[in-house]
Amino acid sequence: MKVAIGSDHGGMNIRKDIISLMEEMNIEYEDLGCECDTSVDYPDYAIPVAKKVVSGEVERGILICGTGIGMSIAANKVKGIRCALVHDMFSAKATREHNDTNVLAMGERVIGPGLAREIAKVWLKTPFEGGRHENRINKITSYEMPQK
């Protein structure tokens, strides 16, 4: 698996923690930044990560900002992205099993690094269940297709 990861200035610390986790898990990653303490715009990081996922360059993406809200909104504007904002372990697992999410968003000002690390670990390890959930994902995908 290869993962693209990005953050704005509000998510830099947790981004670095998640990169360490992926190294420990032997997961290949591409770090899209940011590397600054000054304010930057979250869409400038969310959209490139999302585009890498839908292009197939990477299988999944992880985004971190202050709350995770802006990143999730921006990522979900990219056709083919199913980004979930997650701040608990149950949702991290369920969103992979039931929703086949391909991007995870978290908020550094909402959760600490220990919990963020555990959420990312569960999300990275959990497979999509398919079955009845696949029909639901297909409905979302078909909605994204051009309407005739």
C-alpha positions in Angstrom: 0.0 0.0 0.0 1.1 3.5 -0.7 -0.4 6.5 1.1 -0.3 10.2 0.4 -0.3 12.4 3.5 -0.7 16.1 3.9 -1.5 18.8 6.4 -1.8 22.5 6.8 0.0 24.4 9.6 -2.5 23.2 12.1 -1.8 19.5 11.5 2.0 19.3 11.1 2.8 17.6 14.4 0.3 14.8 14.0 1.3 14.4 10.3 4.9 13.7 11.4 3.6 11.2 14.0 1.6 9.4 11.4 4.6 9.3 9.0 6.6 7.6 11.8 3.8 5.1 12.2 3.7 4.3 8.5 7.5 3.8 8.6 7.1 1.4 11.5 4.3 -0.4 9.6 6.5 -0.6 6.4 3.9 1.4 4.5 5.2 3.5 1.6 4.1 7.1 1.7 4.4 10.4 -0.1 4.5 13.4 2.2 2.9 16.5 0.5 3.6 18.9 3.4 3.3 21.5 4.6 6.6 22.5 6.3 5.7 25.9 7.7 4.5 27.5 10.9 2.7 30.3 9.1 -1.0 30.0 8.1 -1.6 28.2 4.8 -4.8 27.2 3.0 -6.0 23.6 3.6 -7.3 23.1 0.1 -3.8 23.5 -1.2 -2.9 20.2 0.6 -6.2 18.3 0.6 -6.9 18.5 -3.2 -3.4 17.3 -4.3 -3.7 14.3 -1.8 -7.1 13.5 -3.1 -6.0 13.7 -6.8 -3.2 11.3 -6.1 -5.8 8.8 -4.7 -8.2 9.0 -7.6 -5.4 8.9 -10.2 -4.2 5.6 -8.6 -0.7 7.0 -7.8 -1.5 6.0 -4.2 -4.2 3.8 -2.7 -5.2 6.0 0.2 -4.7 9.5 1.7 -4.4 11.0 5.1 -5.1 14.6 5.9 -4.7 16.6 9.1 -5.6 20.2 9.9 -6.8 21.9 13.1 -10.2 20.3 13.2 -10.1 18.0 10.1 -13.3 19.6 8.8 -11.8 21.8 6.1 -9.6 19.0 4.8 -12.5 16.6 4.6 -14.7 19.1 2.8 -12.0 19.9 0.3 -11.0 16.3 -0.3 -14.7 15.3 -0.8 -15.0 17.8 -3.7 -12.7 15.5 -5.8 -14.8 13.0 -7.7 -14.1 9.5 -6.5 -13.0 10.4 -3.0 -14.7 9.1 0.1 -13.0 11.0 2.9 -14.1 10.5 6.5 -13.4 12.9 9.4 -12.6 10.5 12.3 -11.8 11.2 15.9 -12.5 7.8 17.5 -11.5 4.2 17.0 -14.9 2.8 16.3 -15.5 5.2 13.4 -12.0 4.5 12.0 -12.8 0.8 11.7 -16.4 1.2 10.5 -15.5 3.8 7.9 -13.1 1.3 6.2 -15.3 -1.8 6.7 -18.6 -0.2 5.6 -17.7 2.9 3.6 -14.5 1.9 1.9 -13.1 5.3 2.6 -10.0 6.1 0.7 -9.0 9.3 2.6 -8.9 9.8 6.4 -9.1 13.3 7.9 -8.3 14.2 11.5 -8.0 17.3 13.6 -4.8 18.0 15.6 -6.6 20.5 17.8 -9.3 17.9 18.6 -7.3 14.8 19.4 -3.8 14.2 20.6 -1.0 12.4 18.9 -1.5 9.1 20.7 -5.2 8.7 19.6 -4.4 10.0 16.1 -1.8 7.3 15.8 -4.2 4.6 16.9 -6.9 5.8 14.6 -4.6 5.9 11.6 -3.3 2.4 12.5 -6.8 0.9 12.6 -7.8 2.7 9.4 -4.7 1.6 7.5 -5.1 -2.1 8.7 -8.9 -2.5 8.2 -10.2 -3.9 4.9 -13.5 -3.1 3.2 -16.1 -5.8 4.0 -17.9 -5.6 0.7 -21.2 -7.5 0.6 -24.2 -5.3 1.3 -21.9 -2.3 1.7 -20.6 -2.6 -1.8 -24.1 -1.9 -3.2 -24.2 1.3 -1.2 -20.7 2.4 -2.4 -21.8 1.6 -6.0 -24.8 4.0 -5.6 -22.4 6.8 -4.6 -20.1 6.0 -7.5 -23.0 6.0 -10.0 -24.2 9.3 -8.7 -20.8 10.8 -9.5 -21.1 9.7 -13.1 -22.4 12.2 -15.7 -26.2 12.1 -15.8 -27.8 11.6 -19.2 
